[in-house]
Amino acid sequence: MKHILLVENHSIVRLATLFIIRDVLPSVTSWETDNFPDALDIVSAHRLDLILLDINLPDGEGFQMIGKIRRLQPDVPILVFSAVDEEIYAVHYLKAGANGFLSKTSSTQEIRSAIVAVLVNGRFVSEVVQQALLRSNLPSEARLNNPLSTLSLRELEVMDLLLQGKWTKEIATFLDITGSSVSTYKARIFEKLGVNTVIELYQRVAALRE
């Protein structure tokens, strides 16, 4: 019997995903939660075969969630399940230690395939992510068609927090870094995306994600 944890804060998505999990694995034991602290409690208490992790939780910690889970269960397969841009974010989550990245826009069949792939082979990489991985190994000049792809993992974290309206001190506390480091990352983001203010950043990112 497999033991699976689903971390997802939208009840309808959680219900639909659990239905697919139980269709693929009729004898599964599953836990579900809508927040990250409870997820850590479950990871601490139970040996798991798979975690489906939404990284857009209200109380989540972005890329750092994977590391915190790994400290409790180093070998547990983690399948990131998210609505963020697959082409931009997936490579960073894979490099951060995830076993796969699954878009919430995926078909039911692809969700089934991803669950089975991670359980059997320990890895799931969609065609979109395969192409993103190839591009990530190209010289930066070849990736300038979307400047978001030139941002580092930490720069993406800082950018997302800026877009949420967070101030430098708040970002520093959330990411456990210094205020000067946040300012440095902010300057790099502005330079790479060719903007001068957070308002311009919001407009630029919105245009790039269309």
HELIX and SHEET records of a PDB file:
HELIX    1   1 SER A   11  VAL A   24  1                                  14    
HELIX    2   2 PHE A   36  ALA A   45  1                                  10    
HELIX    3   3 GLN A   64  LEU A   72  1                                   9    
HELIX    4   4 GLU A   86  LYS A   95  1                                  10    
HELIX    5   5 THR A  108  ASN A  121  1                                  14    
HELIX    6   6 GLU A  127  SER A  136  1                                  10    
HELIX    7   7 SER A  140  ARG A  143  5                                   4    
HELIX    8   8 PRO A  147  THR A  150  5                                   4    
HELIX    9   9 LEU A  153  LEU A  163  1                                  11    
HELIX   10  10 THR A  168  LEU A  175  1                                   8    
HELIX   11  11 GLY A  179  LEU A  193  1                                  15    
HELIX   12  12 VAL A  198  LEU A  208  1                                  11    
SHEET    1   A 5 THR A  29  THR A  33  0                                        
SHEET    2   A 5 HIS A   3  VAL A   7  1                                        
SHEET    3   A 5 LEU A  50  LEU A  53  1                                        
SHEET    4   A 5 ILE A  78  SER A  82  1                                        
SHEET    5   A 5 GLY A 100  SER A 103  1                                        
END                                                                             
